[in-house]
């Protein structure tokens, strides 16, 4: 199953290449869980949030990272 995530940090991964804050990726749910829960370089994105302007979603990502 594919899961959509939004990156909150810069980095690189052998499976998806380089990424920067604000980048969105639709990837396998296992890799998404690793990047969100273990590496903590991304947050999950729902379909409604992906359609919003970048500035608003960046603010949400920062608030989620603080929790």
LORO-368989 format. One record per residue (C-alpha): residue in three letters; chain; x, y, z. Coordinates in steps of 0.05 Angstrom, whole numbers, always signed. Example, Ala and Ser with C-alpha at 12.3 -4.5 7.8 and 13.67 -1.06 7.14 Angstrom:
# residues 2
{resn=Ala; chain=A; X=+246; Y=-90; Z=+156}
{resn=Ser; chain=A; X=+273; Y=-21; Z=+143}
***
This chain:
# residues 67
{resn=Unk; chain=A; X=+0; Y=+0; Z=+0}
{resn=Unk; chain=A; X=+25; Y=+70; Z=-17}
{resn=Unk; chain=A; X=+28; Y=+124; Z=+37}
{resn=Unk; chain=A; X=+39; Y=+199; Z=+26}
{resn=Unk; chain=A; X=+89; Y=+235; Z=+70}
{resn=Unk; chain=A; X=+118; Y=+305; Z=+73}
{resn=Unk; chain=A; X=+190; Y=+316; Z=+92}
{resn=Unk; chain=A; X=+208; Y=+362; Z=+149}
{resn=Unk; chain=A; X=+284; Y=+356; Z=+142}
{resn=Unk; chain=A; X=+337; Y=+349; Z=+88}
{resn=Unk; chain=A; X=+371; Y=+284; Z=+73}
{resn=Unk; chain=A; X=+378; Y=+225; Z=+26}
{resn=Unk; chain=A; X=+356; Y=+153; Z=+23}
{resn=Unk; chain=A; X=+379; Y=+99; Z=-25}
{resn=Unk; chain=A; X=+307; Y=+81; Z=-42}
{resn=Unk; chain=A; X=+281; Y=+151; Z=-58}
{resn=Unk; chain=A; X=+342; Y=+195; Z=-67}
{resn=Unk; chain=A; X=+350; Y=+265; Z=-38}
{resn=Unk; chain=A; X=+295; Y=+304; Z=-3}
{resn=Unk; chain=A; X=+285; Y=+373; Z=+28}
{resn=Unk; chain=A; X=+234; Y=+403; Z=+76}
{resn=Unk; chain=A; X=+167; Y=+410; Z=+41}
{resn=Unk; chain=A; X=+178; Y=+353; Z=-10}
{resn=Unk; chain=A; X=+121; Y=+304; Z=-15}
{resn=Unk; chain=A; X=+129; Y=+231; Z=-32}
{resn=Unk; chain=A; X=+81; Y=+173; Z=-42}
{resn=Unk; chain=A; X=+119; Y=+111; Z=-20}
{resn=Unk; chain=A; X=+110; Y=+41; Z=+9}
{resn=Unk; chain=A; X=+78; Y=+44; Z=+78}
{resn=Unk; chain=A; X=+137; Y=+7; Z=+110}
{resn=Unk; chain=A; X=+187; Y=+58; Z=+85}
{resn=Unk; chain=A; X=+139; Y=+114; Z=+104}
{resn=Unk; chain=A; X=+134; Y=+87; Z=+175}
{resn=Unk; chain=A; X=+210; Y=+85; Z=+180}
{resn=Unk; chain=A; X=+218; Y=+157; Z=+156}
{resn=Unk; chain=A; X=+163; Y=+184; Z=+201}
{resn=Unk; chain=A; X=+171; Y=+142; Z=+265}
{resn=Unk; chain=A; X=+244; Y=+121; Z=+266}
{resn=Unk; chain=A; X=+284; Y=+173; Z=+226}
{resn=Unk; chain=A; X=+234; Y=+229; Z=+243}
{resn=Unk; chain=A; X=+247; Y=+267; Z=+179}
{resn=Unk; chain=A; X=+175; Y=+267; Z=+153}
{resn=Unk; chain=A; X=+102; Y=+270; Z=+174}
{resn=Unk; chain=A; X=+42; Y=+234; Z=+145}
{resn=Unk; chain=A; X=-1; Y=+274; Z=+97}
{resn=Unk; chain=A; X=-74; Y=+264; Z=+84}
{resn=Unk; chain=A; X=-106; Y=+281; Z=+17}
{resn=Unk; chain=A; X=-138; Y=+345; Z=+42}
{resn=Unk; chain=A; X=-73; Y=+372; Z=+71}
{resn=Unk; chain=A; X=-35; Y=+358; Z=+7}
{resn=Unk; chain=A; X=-81; Y=+405; Z=-31}
{resn=Unk; chain=A; X=-68; Y=+464; Z=+17}
{resn=Unk; chain=A; X=-15; Y=+517; Z=+3}
{resn=Unk; chain=A; X=+55; Y=+499; Z=+25}
{resn=Unk; chain=A; X=+60; Y=+553; Z=+80}
{resn=Unk; chain=A; X=+1; Y=+524; Z=+118}
{resn=Unk; chain=A; X=+26; Y=+452; Z=+114}
{resn=Unk; chain=A; X=+96; Y=+473; Z=+137}
{resn=Unk; chain=A; X=+66; Y=+505; Z=+199}
{resn=Unk; chain=A; X=+27; Y=+441; Z=+213}
{resn=Unk; chain=A; X=+90; Y=+399; Z=+204}
{resn=Unk; chain=A; X=+128; Y=+443; Z=+253}
{resn=Unk; chain=A; X=+72; Y=+438; Z=+305}
{resn=Unk; chain=A; X=+69; Y=+362; Z=+296}
{resn=Unk; chain=A; X=+145; Y=+357; Z=+304}
{resn=Unk; chain=A; X=+140; Y=+393; Z=+371}
{resn=Unk; chain=A; X=+90; Y=+343; Z=+399}
***
